[in-house]
């Protein structure tokens, strides 16, 4: 019975609003967060609010990228400072600038959907969809997103995750993904992976991208970089718009296309001050506007969303010291007007506004103790604040959401961490620990151990053990459904794997097991407010990731396969946790250089059978919806016009399959996107 109540609460959220109430079932495909609504089930009324969103990784870059001949040559910046992969036993993947460029015409979610161990629900749905990013079968809020090492969070969101529609690929140079629990270095949310979006640096001249194609889509990007003495200046701007297609899947009649517009702009300034170090400052802003539908199978012609973000970043580096400061201000608004009222709508009008302020300060130092040993010590402070309001009008009259208590609108956390990295001969390890003090639940401690054995410069064995945590959001703590007694979600990860490079071949196999205790879920109750967040769930996920690639100067082939098995336990029930997530998935990527100017590519992905749950209004019950497996195919063609200009064509969903990622919502139809890229 408890299982049914839990699923009912999750699926009510999916029907009513797109912000997921619990970590187990994420948002529906449309945007509106925290919208209010009431339903009568038997004798009880329930008011429920919902949304949830966050991705993962790709193993190999495009054939135009010169791959390193040994594992030792690859360098990443995600572990706080640049480090060779040969000195780490962690599972890391990099999406290169060449791969991003070769997939021009895809969104961030579509690009990451090709990655091993990752399911991005909503990446192939209507433009502007809130995408649910599952890494290794874990929940969407258990992945921490970074921009140049700075955390991206939205405190107004139920799970404090960032709205991915406020992120553009326009200024992204590469993407680094560290799997496993990374809370020792990065704190809250880094329970199964950290994704670091690295922006373009040290570019010169003018870079231009012009794109147009099906579904009324067009995009313009421009980046200008210059060096003036010791000053590096960069200006970036992007505009994207599409007519799109109907978010909701309509059985009969013609549904309204749900369009989407997005703009971004940014400014970077850096200065080399010689012995005094380096100073970097950046400002970036994102804006989007979108049309929404009012639930599964239900068209809505006047439901809209808009959001804007302003991000400030500053970093100072001198010798081995780094000091960082940041601030993100996000404002989202969702309006459902009364001109067109959907058949199943609870309210005739609704207006929701959410503001999130995310601030932080961090300092760390890298200390070379001896030639083969390094100590990293750091401390950081983060502060989050939110303002939220919901207003709606229904047959029951107007409704105004209660305000959060002033002292509960804000939460702070302080973390102090240290890691020790050492290698001798073919063996090495990293060990680290972190102490956290949070303003609501108090103290929490995490640690990690990462040993490895470099059998040769082309082969490595490794094993990792991590503990991690996720702080309850302000909404989960202080909303009408909040619980100030909530404790952090607690994670444990163990993984073993091997990597091998053999001339043109590269291979990696990883077996992993993730466990989450004290998971936070929305639990229905029989008295007002008819629901409350509680630490009552346990999640256990295990699986295998397999990757193999082959590359010569003119041909590249990459294949990866993911197997998952997951269980969820809440008090007295145990059931599969892989809601909307496939047990089996594989990706095949082929790229061939036909001549010096022509190249072609093929991307295939199998998304295996999975199960969704939805609330059936005709029976007033939660129903399972098994979803069939499908194979998604993209075809690309690239032509180098000259040394400065390149043209690319991408045929998405080449087989024109009708897919459904979430019950009642449409998948992207076949469409062609053509891009012109210039480096002047």
C-alpha positions in Angstrom: 0.0 0.0 0.0 2.8 2.4 0.8 4.4 1.7 -2.5 1.1 2.7 -4.2 0.8 5.9 -2.1 4.4 6.8 -3.0 3.9 6.2 -6.8 0.6 8.1 -6.6 2.3 11.1 -5.1 5.0 11.0 -7.8 2.6 10.6 -10.7 0.2 13.3 -9.4 3.2 15.6 -9.6 3.8 14.5 -13.1 0.2 15.3 -14.1 -0.1 18.5 -12.2 3.2 20.3 -12.5 6.7 19.8 -13.8 8.8 20.0 -10.7 9.3 16.6 -9.2 8.4 16.2 -5.6 10.6 13.3 -5.0 14.0 12.1 -6.2 12.5 8.9 -7.5 10.3 10.3 -10.3 11.4 13.4 -12.0 9.4 16.1 -13.7 7.1 15.8 -16.6 8.1 17.2 -19.9 6.7 20.7 -19.3 8.2 23.5 -17.2 6.0 24.9 -14.5 7.5 24.5 -11.1 5.5 24.3 -7.8 2.2 24.9 -9.4 -0.7 24.3 -7.0 -3.4 21.9 -7.6 -5.9 19.7 -5.7 -7.4 16.3 -6.5 -10.0 14.2 -4.7 -9.0 10.6 -4.3 -11.5 8.6 -2.2 -12.1 10.9 0.8 -8.8 12.9 0.9 -7.6 16.0 -0.9 -4.0 16.4 -1.9 -2.1 19.4 -2.9 1.1 18.6 -4.7 3.9 20.6 -6.3 6.6 19.3 -8.7 9.9 19.4 -10.9 13.4 17.9 -11.3 16.1 18.0 -13.8 20.3 17.4 -14.3 23.7 14.3 -17.6 26.7 12.7 -18.3 29.5 11.8 -20.6 30.9 10.7 -23.9 34.0 8.6 -24.2 35.7 9.5 -27.4 36.1 12.6 -29.5 35.7 13.1 -33.3 38.0 11.6 -35.8 39.6 15.0 -36.4 40.9 15.0 -32.8 44.4 13.5 -32.5 44.2 11.0 -29.8 46.9 10.6 -27.3 49.1 7.6 -27.7 49.2 6.8 -24.0 46.9 7.2 -21.1 49.5 9.4 -19.4 49.1 12.3 -21.9 45.5 13.2 -21.2 45.0 16.2 -18.9 41.8 17.3 -17.2 41.0 20.3 -15.0 38.0 19.0 -13.0 39.9 17.8 -9.9 40.5 21.5 -8.9 43.7 21.8 -10.8 45.1 20.4 -14.1 46.1 16.7 -13.7 47.3 13.9 -15.9 44.9 10.9 -16.0 47.9 8.6 -15.4 48.0 10.0 -11.9 44.4 9.2 -11.1 42.3 6.1 -10.7 39.1 7.9 -11.2 36.6 7.2 -14.1 36.9 10.3 -16.4 35.5 11.0 -19.8 36.0 14.1 -22.0 33.8 15.5 -24.8 36.2 17.4 -26.9 35.8 20.7 -28.8 35.9 18.7 -32.0 33.1 16.5 -30.9 30.9 19.5 -29.9 31.6 21.1 -33.3 30.8 17.9 -35.2 27.4 17.7 -33.4 26.5 21.2 -34.3 22.7 21.3 -34.3 22.3 19.2 -31.2 21.4 20.5 -27.7 23.6 19.8 -24.7 21.2 17.0 -23.6 21.2 15.4 -27.1 25.0 15.4 -27.1 25.3 13.9 -23.7 22.6 11.3 -24.4 25.2 9.4 -26.5 27.3 8.8 -23.4 27.9 5.6 -21.6 26.0 5.2 -18.3 23.7 8.1 -19.0 20.0 8.5 -19.8 18.7 12.0 -20.6 15.0 11.8 -20.5 13.5 14.8 -22.5 16.5 15.4 -24.7 14.5 14.2 -27.7 11.3 15.8 -26.7 9.8 19.2 -27.4 12.2 22.2 -27.3 12.5 23.7 -23.8 11.7 20.4 -22.0 13.0 20.1 -18.5 15.6 17.3 -19.1 16.0 14.6 -16.5 19.7 13.5 -16.4 20.3 10.0 -14.9 23.9 8.9 -14.4 24.3 5.2 -13.7 20.6 4.9 -12.8 20.8 7.3 -9.9 18.3 10.2 -9.4 18.6 13.5 -11.3 19.6 15.6 -8.3 22.6 13.4 -7.6 24.8 15.0 -10.3 26.6 18.2 -9.7 27.0 20.6 -12.6 30.0 22.9 -12.8 31.0 25.8 -15.1 34.8 26.2 -15.1 34.8 24.6 -11.7 32.1 26.8 -10.2 28.9 25.0 -9.0 25.6 25.7 -10.9 22.5 25.4 -8.7 19.1 27.0 -8.5 17.9 27.4 -4.9 14.3 28.0 -6.0 14.2 24.5 -7.5 12.8 21.6 -5.4 16.1 19.7 -5.8 18.3 22.8 -6.2 19.3 21.7 -9.7 19.9 24.1 -12.6 17.4 24.5 -15.4 19.3 23.2 -18.4 17.4 25.5 -20.7 19.5 28.3 -19.2 22.7 26.6 -20.5 24.0 27.1 -24.0 26.7 25.2 -25.8 27.7 28.4 -27.6 30.8 29.1 -25.5 31.6 25.6 -24.3 35.0 24.3 -25.4 34.9 20.8 -23.8 33.0 18.8 -21.2 34.7 16.8 -18.4 32.9 14.1 -16.5 34.1 12.5 -13.3 32.0 9.6 -12.2 31.6 8.3 -8.7 30.9 10.2 -5.5 32.9 13.5 -5.7 31.6 15.1 -2.5 35.1 15.2 -0.9 36.2 17.9 -3.4 32.8 19.4 -4.4 30.4 19.0 -1.5 26.6 18.6 -1.9 25.0 16.9 -4.9 28.2 15.2 -6.2 26.8 11.7 -5.4 27.3 9.9 -8.7 29.1 12.3 -11.0 30.4 15.8 -11.6 30.1 17.4 -15.0 32.4 20.3 -15.6 31.6 22.6 -18.6 34.8 24.3 -19.7 34.3 27.5 -21.5 36.5 28.8 -24.4 39.8 30.4 -23.4 42.8 31.8 -25.2 40.8 32.0 -28.4 41.8 34.5 -31.1 39.8 36.4 -33.7 36.2 35.9 -34.6 34.3 32.6 -34.5 30.9 32.5 -36.2 28.2 29.8 -36.3 25.0 30.1 -38.5 22.4 27.4 -38.3 19.0 26.8 -39.9 16.7 23.9 -40.6 13.5 22.0 -40.0 10.9 22.8 -37.4 11.5 26.5 -38.1 14.9 26.4 -36.3 17.6 28.9 -36.6 20.7 29.9 -34.5 23.4 32.5 -34.7 26.5 32.5 -32.5 29.5 34.9 -32.5 32.6 34.9 -30.3 35.3 37.6 -30.5 38.5 37.3 -28.6 41.5 39.6 -28.5 44.7 40.1 -26.5 45.8 43.6 -25.6 49.1 43.6 -23.7 48.6 41.4 -20.6 44.8 41.6 -21.0 42.7 38.8 -22.6 39.2 40.0 -23.6 36.3 37.8 -25.0 32.8 38.7 -26.0 30.2 36.1 -26.8 26.5 36.3 -28.0 24.0 33.6 -29.2 20.5 33.6 -30.4 18.4 30.5 -30.9 14.7 30.1 -31.9 12.5 27.2 -33.1 8.8 26.8 -33.9 9.2 23.3 -32.4 6.3 20.8 -32.2 3.6 19.9 -29.7 4.9 18.9 -26.3 1.8 16.8 -25.5 1.0 13.8 -27.7 -2.4 14.4 -29.2 -4.4 11.4 -30.5 -6.8 13.4 -32.7 -6.9 16.9 -34.2 -4.0 19.3 -34.7 -2.0 20.4 -31.7 -0.3 23.7 -31.3 3.5 23.7 -31.9 5.3 24.6 -28.7 8.1 27.0 -29.8 11.2 28.0 -27.8 13.6 31.0 -27.9 16.9 31.3 -26.1 19.5 34.1 -26.0 22.9 34.3 -24.2 25.7 36.8 -24.0 28.8 37.0 -22.0 32.0 38.9 -21.3 35.4 37.6 -20.0 38.4 39.6 -18.9 41.7 38.1 -17.8 45.0 39.7 -16.8 48.5 38.2 -16.4 50.2 40.1 -13.6 53.4 38.2 -13.7 54.7 37.3 -10.3 51.5 38.7 -8.8 49.5 36.0 -10.4 46.5 35.9 -12.8 43.1 37.5 -12.4 40.0 36.3 -14.3 36.5 37.8 -14.3 33.4 36.8 -16.3 29.8 37.8 -16.6 27.2 35.7 -18.4 23.5 35.9 -18.9 20.9 33.5 -20.3 17.3 34.1 -21.3 14.6 31.8 -22.6 10.9 31.9 -23.5 8.8 28.8 -24.2 5.3 27.5 -24.8 4.1 24.6 -22.6 1.3 22.1 -22.5 -0.9 21.3 -19.5 0.0 17.6 -19.0 0.1 14.3 -20.8 -2.1 14.1 -23.9 -3.5 17.6 -23.2 -2.8 20.6 -25.5 -2.7 24.1 -24.0 -2.4 27.2 -26.2 -1.6 29.9 -23.6 0.7 28.2 -21.1 4.1 29.9 -21.2 7.4 30.0 -19.4 10.3 32.5 -19.2 13.5 32.6 -17.3 16.6 34.7 -17.0 20.0 34.1 -15.2 22.9 36.4 -14.4 26.2 34.8 -13.4 29.3 36.6 -12.0 32.6 34.7 -11.6 36.0 35.9 -10.3 39.2 33.9 -9.8 42.7 34.8 -8.6 45.6 32.5 -8.9 49.1 33.1 -7.6 51.8 30.4 -7.2 49.8 27.3 -6.0 46.9 29.3 -4.4 43.5 29.7 -6.0 40.7 32.0 -4.7 37.2 31.9 -6.3 34.0 33.9 -5.8 30.7 33.6 -7.6 27.1 34.6 -7.7 24.2 33.2 -9.7 20.8 35.0 -9.8 18.0 33.1 -11.5 14.4 34.2 -12.0 11.7 31.8 -13.5 8.1 32.7 -14.2 5.3 30.4 -15.5 1.9 31.7 -16.6 -1.2 29.8 -17.6 -3.7 32.3 -18.9 -7.5 31.9 -19.0 -8.0 32.3 -22.7 -7.6 28.6 -23.3 -8.4 26.2 -20.4 -7.3 22.6 -20.8 -9.9 19.9 -20.2 -8.1 18.5 -17.1 -7.0 21.9 -15.7 -7.6 22.4 -12.0 -7.1 26.2 -12.3 -8.4 28.7 -14.9 -5.4 31.0 -14.3 -2.1 30.5 -12.6 1.1 32.6 -12.2 4.2 31.2 -10.5 7.4 33.1 -9.8 10.6 31.7 -8.4 13.9 33.6 -7.7 17.1 31.8 -6.6 20.3 33.4 -5.4 23.4 31.2 -5.2 26.7 32.6 -3.8 30.0 31.2 -2.9 33.6 31.8 -1.9 36.4 29.2 -2.0 40.2 29.1 -1.5 42.5 26.1 -2.0 46.2 25.4 -2.3 48.1 22.7 -4.0 51.3 21.7 -2.1 53.9 19.5 -3.9 55.3 17.6 -1.0 57.8 15.7 -3.1 58.2 14.7 -6.7 55.5 12.0 -6.6 53.2 13.4 -3.9 50.7 16.3 -3.7 48.6 17.7 -0.9 45.4 19.7 -1.7 43.8 21.7 1.1 40.8 24.0 0.7 37.7 25.5 2.3 34.5 26.9 0.8 31.4 28.8 1.8 28.1 28.6 0.0 24.9 30.5 0.6 21.5 30.0 -1.0 18.3 32.0 -0.8 15.0 31.9 -2.6 11.8 33.9 -3.0 8.7 32.0 -4.3 5.1 32.8 -5.0 2.1 30.9 -6.5 -1.2 32.4 -7.4 -4.1 30.6 -9.1 -7.9 31.0 -9.7 -10.2 27.9 -9.8 -13.8 27.0 -9.1 -12.9 27.0 -5.4 -11.7 30.7 -5.6 -8.3 32.3 -5.6 -5.3 30.6 -4.0 -2.1 32.3 -2.8 0.8 30.1 -1.6 2.0 30.7 1.9 5.3 32.6 2.1 8.4 30.9 3.5 9.6 32.1 6.9 12.2 34.9 6.4 14.9 33.0 8.4 14.2 29.8 6.5 14.6 31.3 3.0 18.3 31.1 3.3 20.7 28.2 4.1 24.5 28.2 4.3 27.1 25.4 4.3 30.8 25.5 5.1 33.1 22.8 3.9 36.8 22.1 4.6 38.6 19.4 2.6 42.0 17.8 2.0 43.2 15.2 -0.5 46.6 13.4 -0.6 47.8 12.0 -3.9 50.9 9.8 -4.2 52.4 7.5 -6.7 55.5 5.2 -6.7 56.5 3.1 -9.6 53.4 1.6 -11.1 51.2 2.1 -8.1 49.4 5.2 -6.8 46.4 6.3 -4.8 44.4 9.3 -3.7 42.8 9.6 -0.3 40.6 12.5 0.9 38.2 13.8 3.5 35.7 16.6 3.9 34.0 18.1 6.9 30.8 20.1 6.3 28.7 22.3 8.6 25.2 23.2 7.4 22.9 25.8 8.9 19.9 23.4 9.3 21.1 19.8 9.9 24.6 20.5 11.4 27.8 18.5 10.6 28.5 15.8 8.0 31.7 14.0 7.0 32.7 12.4 3.7 35.8 10.6 2.4 37.2 8.8 -0.6 39.9 6.3 -1.5 41.1 5.8 -5.1 44.0 3.3 -5.6 45.3 2.3 -9.1 47.9 0.2 -10.7 49.5 1.4 -14.0 50.5 -1.9 -15.5 52.1 0.0 -18.3 51.8 3.4 -20.0 48.9 2.0 -22.0 47.0 0.0 -19.3 45.6 0.6 -15.9 43.6 -1.2 -13.2 41.7 0.8 -10.6 39.3 0.6 -7.7 37.4 3.4 -6.0 35.4 3.9 -2.8 33.5 7.1 -2.2 31.0 8.5 0.4 28.9 11.5 -0.7 25.9 13.6 0.3 23.1 15.8 -0.9 21.8 18.7 1.3 18.0 19.1 1.5 16.8 22.0 -0.6 15.2 25.1 1.0 11.8 24.0 -0.4 12.1 20.5 1.1 13.0 22.1 4.4 10.8 25.2 4.7 7.8 25.0 2.3 4.3 24.0 3.6 5.4 20.4 2.9 8.8 20.9 4.3 10.5 19.2 7.2 13.2 21.0 9.3 14.3 17.7 10.7 15.5 16.4 7.3 19.0 15.0 7.2 21.2 14.9 4.1 20.9 12.0 1.6 23.9 9.8 2.1 25.7 8.0 -0.7 28.3 5.2 -1.0 29.9 4.2 -4.3 32.3 1.3 -5.0 33.7 0.7 -8.5 36.4 -1.5 -10.2 37.7 -1.2 -13.7 40.4 -1.4 -16.3 41.6 0.7 -19.2 43.8 -0.5 -22.1 45.2 1.2 -25.2 46.4 -1.1 -28.1 47.7 0.8 -31.1 44.5 2.0 -32.7 42.2 0.4 -30.1 41.1 1.7 -26.7 39.1 -0.2 -24.1 37.5 0.5 -20.7 35.3 -1.7 -18.5 33.9 -0.5 -15.2 31.7 -2.3 -12.7 30.0 -0.2 -10.0 27.5 -0.2 -7.2 25.8 2.9 -5.7 23.8 3.0 -2.5 21.8 6.0 -1.2 20.5 6.0 2.4 18.0 8.4 4.0 16.7 9.4 0.5 14.3 12.3 0.6 10.8 11.6 -0.8 7.5 13.3 -0.7 5.2 11.2 1.5 1.4 11.5 1.3 -0.4 11.9 4.7 -4.1 12.1 5.6 -4.1 15.5 7.3 -3.1 18.9 6.0 -1.0 19.7 4.1 -1.6 16.1 2.9 2.1 15.5 2.3 5.6 15.9 3.8 9.2 15.4 2.8 10.8 12.6 4.8 14.1 10.6 4.9 12.5 7.2 4.3 14.0 5.7 1.1 17.0 3.6 0.2 18.2 3.1 -3.3 20.6 0.4 -4.5 21.9 0.5 -8.1 24.6 -1.6 -9.7 25.8 -2.0 -13.3 28.5 -2.4 -15.9 29.9 0.2 -18.3 31.8 -1.1 -21.4 33.5 1.1 -23.9 35.6 0.2 -27.0 36.9 2.4 -29.7 39.0 2.1 -32.8 40.7 5.0 -34.7 43.0 5.6 -37.6 43.7 8.8 -39.5 40.6 8.4 -41.6 38.2 6.3 -39.6 36.8 6.2 -36.1 34.4 3.7 -34.5 33.1 4.0 -30.9 30.8 1.6 -29.1 29.6 1.6 -25.5 27.1 -0.5 -23.5 25.5 0.1 -20.1 23.7 -2.5 -18.0 21.7 -1.3 -14.9 19.8 -2.9 -12.1 18.2 -0.8 -9.4 16.0 -1.2 -6.4 14.2 1.3 -4.2 13.0 0.5 -0.6 10.7 2.8 1.4 9.8 1.4 4.8 7.9 -1.7 3.9 8.1 -1.9 0.0 10.8 -2.8 -2.5 10.5 -2.1 -6.2 12.6 -1.1 -9.3 14.1 2.4 -9.1 14.7 2.5 -12.8 11.6 4.6 -13.6 12.0 5.9 -17.2 15.5 4.5 -17.2 16.5 1.5 -19.4 18.2 -1.6 -18.1 20.1 -2.0 -21.3 21.5 0.8 -23.6 24.2 1.0 -26.2 25.7 3.7 -28.5 27.5 3.2 -31.8 29.3 6.2 -33.3 31.1 6.0 -36.7 33.1 8.8 -38.4 34.9 8.4 -41.8 37.1 10.9 -43.5 36.4 10.4 -47.2 38.7 13.0 -48.6 40.6 16.0 -47.3 37.4 18.0 -47.4 34.5 15.5 -47.0 33.7 13.4 -43.9 30.5 11.6 -42.8 29.2 10.4 -39.5 26.6 8.0 -38.1 25.3 7.9 -34.5 23.0 5.0 -33.3 21.6 4.6 -29.9 19.5 1.7 -28.5 17.3 2.9 -25.6 16.0 -0.3 -24.0 12.6 -1.1 -22.6 11.7 0.9 -19.5 8.6 1.6 -17.4 6.9 4.9 -16.6 4.1 5.5 -14.2 1.2 8.0 -14.7 -2.0 9.0 -12.9 -5.1 7.8 -14.8 -7.9 10.3 -14.2 -10.5 7.9 -15.5 -9.7 5.3 -12.8 -8.2 7.6 -10.2 -5.2 5.4 -9.9 -1.6 5.1 -10.8 -0.9 2.9 -13.8 2.4 1.5 -15.1 3.2 2.2 -18.7 5.8 -0.2 -20.2 7.7 1.6 -23.0 9.2 -0.3 -26.0 12.8 -0.1 -26.9 13.9 2.0 -29.8 17.0 2.8 -31.9 17.7 6.4 -32.5 19.8 7.3 -35.6 21.5 10.6 -36.6 23.5 11.1 -39.8 26.0 13.9 -40.4 27.9 15.2 -43.4 30.8 17.7 -43.1 32.6 19.7 -45.9 35.6 21.9 -45.4 35.1 24.9 -47.7 38.5 26.4 -47.0 40.9 27.0 -44.1 38.4 29.3 -42.4 34.9 27.9 -43.3 33.2 24.6 -42.8 29.6 23.5 -43.5 27.8 20.6 -41.7 24.5 18.9 -42.2 22.8 16.8 -39.5 19.8 14.6 -40.1 18.2 13.9 -36.7 16.0 10.9 -36.2 16.8 9.7 -39.7 14.4 6.7 -39.4 11.6 9.1 -38.3 10.6 6.9 -35.4 7.7 7.9 -33.1 9.1 7.8 -29.6 7.8 8.7 -26.2 10.2 9.4 -23.4 7.5 10.3 -20.9 3.9 9.1 -21.0 1.7 11.4 -22.9 4.4 13.5 -24.5 5.8 13.7 -28.1 9.3 12.8 -29.4 11.2 14.8 -31.9 10.3 14.0 -35.6 12.9 13.7 -38.4 14.5 17.1 -39.2 17.5 18.4 -41.0 19.8 21.1 -39.5 22.5 22.8 -41.6 25.3 24.8 -40.0 28.0 27.1 -41.3 31.1 27.5 -39.1 33.8 30.2 -39.6 37.1 31.0 -37.8 38.2 34.5 -39.0 
